């Protein structure tokens, strides 16, 4: 056995309809960095595996490792703690590490259970653990130059396990950027990125795409960037270095110029997902969304004219929501083009801005039952988890049901689900 080796564990999330859509990309990047540094690493992806079977797999694995790392997410954090307790009983000498968004936002709480907590992007922090850090909590800086990173360690997982579909074919998710230049008050990506938006070079992204084509015969992709639609020239350059592919991506409506939409179509994009969030100008401003209803309408119209399939995301229950703002959203939905939709309640994820400014946003109570921190789960389950001076959890649920019913019955639009060809 190597002097130092590590098992990286991805915890299942049984509340989801499918929690094995994508490989755990964060762990794949960290594993690649660990391998590059000369240490031994394995990934144990427990997604879609029953708890009893998770325990059996851990029992087989943990005796041979010196370190074990868990990527923590709020919705399945309680389950992660169950797995951690089991690991400690099976191997009392193993060094335990937590990373991921939940650990980054609540590092003091998480540090009560783990030997080390890595806050932020883990590539730098994980190597510090091997060098015997003096502190239990490691603040890992964002990777400044993404082009210095090795390609994700795809060889450490079984890509056949994952069920992402784009345009009817198996697809893999890719990150071409990290962070986001915008600061929406409901978003927790800021926890990781520290407001730093970084872009990979087109050649570096193309190398990853070509690797997946050459080694796994995968030609369909989903770009998981918070914002893929920056710099049309960059997008064209990426795909000038690859075989023809098909993909979908996330986009901000105000970036969907005619040139951008033409670029997306020309390079193989079939489907875009856009965060509309609300049809109320007041709520958009409170969210710090940074775009207007007119900009949203223009961008979606350009996308529809280019014949892109459009999925929109809506959030209900942002502080300040009222029956009137929901009515404004319903009116707005009748004026914008889209094909699919998802309606989320606002989830008070640790680290988001509205929590650090809860008094200003009028939040009076937050439910800390992390098992319910799910945007959309099985049978459209969502967590309704906080109340303000003007509304409660029941109001949020009512507003969500009202929007879903209106869109499905009056607008005859499709709720996007795992059954879609664009998961």
Steps between C-alpha positions, in 0.01 A plus 500: 500500500622847415600707804214738426195414296148632493147385426273778372133433569193644330193458722166401344201732514195271525254791489575551129327324213843427352819584686730329254453733204862614506836390638614698808709751308647667806642169619626415151702822491635451851592138424691610190702748708571233764621257233716768344665555840592132520249373753256213459131586475170326435150639456200324652188647345205378705230683302179297455626234743290397801641585843554136598702439184696822558609359835610175342708680238663718765574196714695350210688821420591694813743256670760559230498883494680754714262785407136528400338811355130584469357768274219653704170638377226634722220274375683178587730622777320296768557188293866593461528512880351149521760372255774683688399338828509158335844567354641604836372180660663290228836682490574713806834621366374632167530878452165651404459804274195704400476732203228631273246781529346402834838466671617825345200695628479339847860402564490541878199270533645243260838509678332350807471172308800487265877512554539762227265732317595648162319824419472601137634328190682193623795456266740702713358402837507124450877501447541705817336218694773262386761749617373491863336841526513677832136601482187287498317739266677563170396795287584388148541780248315485165713367216625811323588339167262217413722404207763370743264230625522145367193358331245348740583141601224339294681166520420476871123470446280285280356746249241241396333553839388854424169577335528854361328521160535781247314477167417135564860388558719440802675817609766613746513834680800731460610820673656760271497775765486531876316760700264765374545873433154569644396508867140380520384501861347150479805321355757303700770478231664803660591274796756322280609760251546799734365721219777380265388410148761302306493369144685201355678542169313357200785255430487367856125437478535345154763261637250374757225463240733310267612278788138402568439441129815292449486293819128472572328566166298786651394779266223662705566739786346729758697806603444542872647850520296753693541708184619338178382774265789743513714596202349349180850493348620275784210259449570471129868441569427217745313298243736584215741260673254209541291261299136610455316466832157567649460690826281698735602779737391757755460857384402842630227654292686829462793319335275346234570744219426400144873436451518280810194297400637452150830387649328250726303346214802489269714319760248227585291645782144370500371607838553785744395544862430853614436632849203732454428474876209749512277717286492773762740789454493556875607143576768499228647814656488353851675188366779718360441313176658775292263474204159640412182341371560665163847344480356159592232530232751610235745220582239224500350634177842487335546143622161392370562668163822298479294184569667415828294295744449713813458387859430771755548489877275691737544569872210569732520625857782748477464755784251760383288250303126567512189389315549809285858407398383148415227651280767711330702185435195330349442799273865501394499128421231563239732737312824298486582196286606177670450125463569351841495632855591423859366684806714498814429645841785709630721267705698674780827321424778583745717781368251679278476875534147521636610305809792728578257792465194325644382800700504725193306237303246458779568131565360401839538120510700233314442124509835322548375155397764448232325193359242742357755727329395371160394726214318228305500137608289191449145573391589870481575516872647830615598635838308802634738608768471855621264781581523876490313787657243480219467131399555146626579154363140435403495813285813389315348159429176659381685736265703215355189291435327801348779558248532134406126465448479814288792409275385143445130566451488847345827515310526127426874492571700197610634459851861397442570166664743212493284351223598784268752436226682800643555395862 
